[in-house]
Amino acid sequence: MSAVTSQNELEILASRSHLDRLESEAITIIREVVSGCESPVLLFSGGKDSAVLLWLAIKAFAPARLPFPVMQVDTGHNFPEVIEYRDEFVRKYGLELIVASVQESIDRGDIPDPGPTGSRNRQQAVTLLTAIRTHKFDAAFGGGRRDEDKARAKERILSFRDKKGGWEPRMQRPEPWNILNPRIVKGEHLRAFPISNWTELDIWEYIAREEIPLPTIYFSHERTVIERDGMLLSVGGPVVPEDGEVPRKEIVRYRTVGDMSCTGAVRSTATSYEDVLAEVSTARITERGATRADDNFSESAMEDRKREGYF
Amino acid sequence: MSAVSTASNTQVRIATIGSVDDGKSTLIGRLLHDSKGIFEDQLSAVSKASRRYGDGTFNLALLTDGLRAEREQGITIDVAYRYFATPKRSFVLADTPGHAQFTRNMVTGASVSDIAIVLVDARHGVVEQTRRHVSIAALLGVSHLVLAVNKMDLVNWDETVFDTVVTDVAAIVSTLGSSVPIHPIPICATDGENVVDAGDKTPWYEGPSVLELLETLDITPAATIEARLAVQWTLREHGGSDYRGYAGRLEGGAIRVGDMVTVHPHGYSSTVAGLTRAGSPTDIAVPGDAIAIELADDLDVGKGNVIVVDGTHQPVDATGLIADVCWFTDTELNVGDALVVRHASGEVSARVAAITHRLDLETLENTPTDRLILNDIGRVELALSSPLVVDEYTVNRAGGSAIAIDPVTNATIGALMIRSGC
């Protein structure tokens, strides 16, 4: 009777693009985690992946309100444009925002002070785990994607974390048919990755299709930078020129958004969604390889950080 | 609305399966490399790793074996997901482990795939692990099996060797009663013969390359049942509105505003008053869409209910299941064991009422047994503490699949394909 038989329905089915399939998959995962967990939270860095994740979460529950808060781990070295964007997004959609501060973790003595110019990227894991415990969250949504890194490529959609917050890649729960197992005992928690199967290009195509607002630093602008370890770092905050490093003005944009001390800019004149999309589709270097000093220390850098409780 | 016209590009999900060392990771490395799905920094990381772990020659398998233990042992332990696109389609590829001890990860990768690529080493032909993986893929119900007979260079591109493998795989599939189409291709993954482009070493083979097949195989599911939606969550608007949307993913067939529906397991009848897809109102939705349904009547509906368009194929409200289970854990399964069964329509306690047989992978015959051990595929009967709303797996994958969870450790210990409910 109502089985898919008519030409009209077949045409609708065929018109569903890869973005539609990814969108449906992500929304289904978000709803399933909310229904299976007591107290979820969405990690919102202000970067493009978490912007897409939050956009999908809003759609998953529309016209109802988002049934969980969003949380940012603030390293204290964030780009000011990103903080401004975060606050505007949260205000516009009436969301509840929690800020977990790395500086407070340092002040409490939970983590050693890396100094004013040291990277606070790895230390974020401690702040994140403390916040998860304090607020008694049992699941944290993240915008991690499997195409970002070879350790992420091995991660489940619902990733189990033990009482210390650690990830054990050999003990992951199988997810046949994407049936998620959200059962945990007190003290354990889950990380949920609804956009696991999206690539950087999918993200940009979706952002352009949906016209999702982003921080201005994703688009071309003039910035004073120095070149360090082959990366263009923005001068200011934690980045102080050392001997031989000459600050200069460049026309750049960011492909990823992270801690200012280790996130590099790329030379670019892309000022619109279309420009960025064109640039990304012809890129020959991965976004992390191009812009993240933190992942290039060793070939297992991400696996090691994830075992310690990183995103 | 749209700022950029994005080409409507079908997404296809693929799993590579087969025994260890048959060259799965190398084939994927080749597909990514030749379809320009690899970035320069990834290539340089692989060269570096090849020097460290290999004999120094560029090892494409290191592109997908991402965990340190995998690189050290030179094997694939867990599923790795890789992404590439051609102008025709975009692909999500699950590279699954070949070792028997990691079969659970192979099941995971293949369960959501449209196409399985079976790798067979031409020198060894069909071995036990090939038999196991082909059987699982056939039981899981992939739409197509691409049979890539690899390392053909090491058997001098001998057509009779190729034919033997094809005959053996076809025999496995037909013995299991599966009608999945098989697409055999002779290849050499290390040099790329018949992987992306047709080669010149197999004049006796006139078919497409692996990539050409992946770009053209028809993966549209043949829907033969009415639409159903397992409710995940109830959407309620704050402040005055009486909006109530039952959210979930649509399976089976299409649904329209105005359709008559029945809510299982209660049996309430109602009419679809409104639909949203990904948060926006729509008149019609098709299988795979993440939607929310408004009903014309004020009913007590929530997680655990399944909303089904009226028609001939209704699901069963079951307190008993007969299912084939892939057993994932070292602890054996015995009659009387307690399990948690998680299904789209809910999570319930279950007890093993009977174990009737296991599939013998040597003979492909059902052998009587009263227990299942790690990596067994066998038939069980389960008694449930409260009803699940189920379909037969062969009719509807989403409504016919479930996982078994250990109620003590919370580990996922089995994959269930439901054959019938009562």
Contacts between the chains, C-beta under 8 A, distances in Angstrom:
chain1	res1	chain2	res2	distance
A	1	B	226	6.4
A	1	B	309	7.5
A	1	B	310	7.2
A	1	B	311	3.9
A	1	B	312	7.0
A	2	B	226	5.0
A	2	B	227	6.0
A	2	B	253	5.3
A	2	B	254	6.3
A	2	B	255	7.0
A	2	B	256	7.6
A	2	B	259	6.1
A	2	B	309	4.6
A	2	B	310	7.9
A	2	B	311	5.9
A	3	B	223	5.2
A	3	B	224	5.6
A	3	B	225	5.7
A	3	B	226	5.9
A	3	B	227	8.0
A	3	B	252	7.1
A	3	B	253	4.0
A	3	B	254	7.7
A	3	B	311	7.3
A	3	B	313	7.7
A	4	B	223	3.8
A	4	B	253	4.8
A	4	B	254	5.1
A	4	B	286	6.5
A	4	B	287	6.7
A	5	B	223	7.6
A	9	B	253	7.9
A	9	B	254	4.5
A	9	B	284	7.3
A	9	B	286	6.1
A	10	B	220	7.5
A	12	B	254	7.4
A	12	B	284	6.6
A	12	B	286	5.1
A	13	B	220	6.7
A	13	B	254	8.0
A	13	B	286	4.6
A	13	B	287	7.1
A	13	B	288	7.9
A	14	B	10	7.9
A	14	B	220	7.0
A	15	B	8	6.1
A	16	B	8	8.0
A	16	B	286	7.0
A	16	B	288	6.7
A	16	B	289	7.6
A	17	B	6	6.7
A	17	B	7	7.8
A	17	B	8	4.3
A	17	B	9	5.8
A	17	B	10	7.5
A	17	B	11	7.7
A	18	B	9	4.9
A	18	B	10	6.6
A	18	B	11	3.6
A	18	B	90	4.6
A	19	B	6	6.5
A	20	B	289	7.8
A	21	B	11	4.8
A	21	B	288	6.6
A	22	B	11	7.1
A	23	B	278	5.6
A	23	B	290	7.2
A	24	B	249	6.5
A	24	B	278	7.0
A	24	B	288	5.7
A	24	B	289	5.6
A	24	B	290	4.1
A	25	B	290	7.9
A	27	B	278	6.1
A	27	B	290	3.8
A	28	B	232	7.4
A	28	B	248	7.7
A	28	B	249	4.6
A	28	B	290	5.1
A	31	B	232	4.3
A	31	B	233	4.9
A	31	B	247	5.5
A	31	B	248	7.3
A	31	B	290	7.5
A	32	B	232	5.7
A	34	B	233	6.1
A	35	B	232	5.1
A	35	B	233	5.0
A	35	B	303	5.5
A	58	B	279	7.3
A	59	B	278	5.0
A	59	B	279	3.7
A	60	B	247	7.3
A	60	B	279	7.3
A	60	B	290	7.2
A	61	B	233	7.7
A	61	B	235	5.9
A	61	B	247	7.8
A	61	B	279	8.0
A	62	B	235	7.7
A	62	B	276	7.3
A	62	B	279	3.6
A	63	B	235	7.2
A	63	B	237	5.2
A	63	B	241	7.7
A	63	B	243	6.2
A	63	B	245	7.9
A	63	B	279	7.6
A	64	B	235	4.3
A	64	B	236	5.5
A	64	B	237	5.5
A	64	B	238	7.2
A	64	B	243	7.7
A	64	B	245	7.6
A	65	B	238	5.9
A	146	B	81	4.5
A	146	B	83	7.5
A	147	B	81	7.8
A	147	B	82	7.6
A	147	B	83	4.9
A	149	B	66	7.7
A	150	B	64	7.7
A	150	B	66	2.8
A	150	B	67	7.8
A	150	B	80	7.5
A	151	B	66	5.6
A	151	B	67	6.8
A	153	B	64	7.4
A	153	B	66	5.2
A	153	B	80	4.8
A	153	B	81	5.4
A	153	B	82	6.9
A	154	B	66	5.4
A	154	B	67	5.7
A	154	B	78	4.9
A	154	B	79	7.3
A	154	B	80	5.7
A	169	B	67	5.4
A	169	B	69	7.8
A	169	B	77	7.9
A	169	B	78	6.5
A	170	B	69	7.0
A	170	B	77	6.6
A	170	B	78	7.6
A	172	B	78	6.7
A	173	B	411	6.6
A	173	B	412	4.4
A	174	B	104	4.5
A	174	B	105	6.5
A	174	B	107	6.7
A	174	B	108	4.5
A	174	B	328	6.1
A	174	B	403	7.8
A	174	B	412	5.2
A	174	B	415	7.2
A	175	B	108	5.6
A	175	B	412	7.6
A	176	B	107	5.4
A	176	B	108	5.1
A	176	B	111	4.1
A	176	B	112	7.9
A	176	B	326	7.8
A	176	B	401	6.9
A	176	B	403	6.3
A	176	B	415	4.2
A	177	B	111	4.8
A	177	B	112	6.2
A	177	B	397	6.6
A	177	B	398	7.0
A	177	B	401	4.4
A	177	B	415	7.7
A	178	B	111	8.0
A	178	B	112	5.8
A	179	B	342	6.1
A	179	B	343	7.6
A	179	B	344	7.6
A	179	B	401	6.7
A	179	B	402	6.8
A	179	B	403	4.8
A	181	B	342	6.4
A	181	B	403	6.4
A	181	B	405	5.8
A	181	B	410	7.2
A	181	B	412	4.8
A	183	B	340	7.4
A	183	B	405	6.2
A	183	B	410	4.1
A	184	B	410	6.5
A	185	B	410	7.1
A	196	B	81	7.3
A	197	B	81	6.8
A	197	B	83	7.5
A	197	B	92	5.4
A	199	B	83	4.7
A	199	B	85	7.9
A	201	B	85	7.4
A	202	B	90	7.8
A	205	B	4	7.2
A	205	B	6	4.9
A	208	B	2	7.6
A	208	B	3	5.0
A	208	B	4	4.1
A	208	B	6	7.3
A	209	B	2	5.3
A	209	B	3	7.2
A	209	B	4	6.6
A	209	B	6	5.7
A	211	B	1	7.9
A	211	B	3	5.6
A	272	B	3	7.9
A	273	B	3	5.2
A	273	B	4	6.1
A	274	B	3	6.9
A	274	B	4	5.4
A	277	B	4	6.0
A	283	B	39	7.3
A	284	B	39	6.0
A	284	B	40	5.0
A	285	B	39	5.3
A	285	B	40	5.4
A	285	B	41	5.0
A	286	B	39	4.5
A	286	B	41	5.6
A	286	B	42	6.3
A	289	B	39	6.6
A	289	B	40	7.9
A	289	B	41	3.2
A	289	B	42	7.2
A	290	B	41	7.4
A	299	B	45	6.0
A	299	B	48	7.1
A	299	B	49	6.0
A	299	B	71	7.8
A	300	B	68	4.8
A	303	B	66	7.5
A	303	B	67	6.3
A	303	B	68	6.1
